[in-house]
Structures are given as C-alpha cells and as structure tokens.
Amino acid sequence: DPRGLSRLLLAGAPLSSPSVLMSGLELLAQLDTRQALQAFRGPQLHLFGGLDGLVPAEAAGDLLALLPDVEIGLIEQASHAFLLEDPHGV
C-alpha cells in the first residue's frame, strides 16, 4: 500500500526543512564511490529499481563497465525504497 508506506515513512522521518533535504540530495549527486567499489574485494550484488528516480536503472551499464564481475539485479516495478516497498520480493 503506497499511501500506508508514505505515512509510515513520514512519521519516522526527522523534521527537516526542504533546503536541508535539497542540500543532502546535492551532496549525493556529487558523491563518487567508484574508487571504494573498485577497492572492495568481496562479492558485490547491486540491485536497481526500474522506477527509481534517484539512481536510474540505466546506471547498471556504467557499473558493469567499471566492475565487470559484479552481479546486477533489476526490480522493474520498484522505486528507490524497494526494500521498504516489498521486502519479501527481494
């Protein structure tokens, strides 16, 4: 139930002003984790949501070009919060 999930997330979210939230998104937009991903020596599984507005599923191709041995999964009808939306489906 998307509305129920929205209410649950809003109830647990800290009270932050829109400008603080935008600053956080701007910081995430500049974050570059490529070096850390390349340095990690364990197995990697990266899941993408087909409806994710923050990390588009198209980024999977770039990730595979950087790290050809990683495993990629796509949950087509999921957004960025797919673990909250359907934890048993993952």
C-alpha positions in Angstrom: 0.0 0.0 0.0 1.9 3.1 -1.2 -0.1 5.5 0.9 0.4 3.5 4.0 4.1 3.3 3.3 4.2 7.1 2.7 2.5 7.7 6.1 4.9 5.3 7.8 8.0 7.0 6.3 6.7 10.5 7.1 6.0 9.5 10.7 9.6 8.2 11.2 11.3 10.9 9.2 13.2 13.7 11.0 11.6 17.1 10.7 13.9 18.8 8.2 13.4 21.8 6.1 13.2 21.5 2.3 16.5 23.4 2.0 18.3 20.8 4.2 16.8 18.0 2.2 17.9 19.6 -1.0 21.4 20.1 0.3 21.5 16.4 1.1 20.4 15.5 -2.5 23.0 17.9 -3.9 25.7 16.2 -1.8 24.6 12.7 -3.0 24.7 14.0 -6.6 28.4 14.8 -6.1 29.3 11.6 -4.3 31.7 9.4 -6.3 32.0 5.9 -4.9 33.8 4.3 -7.8 37.2 4.0 -6.1 35.7 2.4 -3.0 33.7 -0.1 -5.2 36.9 -1.0 -7.1 38.9 -1.4 -3.8 36.3 -3.8 -2.3 37.4 -7.4 -2.8 34.3 -9.3 -1.8 31.4 -10.3 -3.9 29.0 -7.5 -5.0 25.3 -7.5 -5.7 23.8 -4.3 -6.9 20.0 -4.1 -7.1 18.3 -1.4 -9.2 14.7 -0.3 -9.2 13.1 0.2 -12.6 11.2 3.2 -11.3 14.0 4.7 -9.2 14.2 8.5 -9.6 17.5 8.8 -7.6 19.6 6.0 -9.1 18.3 5.2 -12.6 18.5 1.6 -13.7 20.5 2.7 -16.7 23.4 3.2 -14.3 23.8 -0.6 -14.2 25.6 -0.4 -17.6 28.1 2.1 -16.2 28.6 -0.1 -13.2 29.3 -3.2 -15.3 31.8 -1.3 -17.4 33.6 -0.3 -14.2 33.3 -3.7 -12.5 32.6 -6.5 -15.0 32.5 -9.2 -12.3 29.7 -7.7 -10.1 26.2 -9.2 -10.1 23.3 -6.8 -11.1 19.7 -7.2 -10.4 16.7 -5.2 -11.6 13.4 -5.0 -9.8 11.3 -3.5 -12.6 8.3 -2.1 -10.7 10.2 -0.8 -7.8 11.5 2.7 -6.8 14.5 3.7 -4.7 12.9 2.3 -1.5 12.3 -1.2 -2.8 13.4 -2.8 0.4 10.6 -1.0 2.2 8.1 -1.4 -0.6 8.4 -5.2 -0.9 11.0 -6.7 1.5 9.8 -10.2 0.7 10.0 -9.7 -3.0 13.8 -9.0 -2.8 
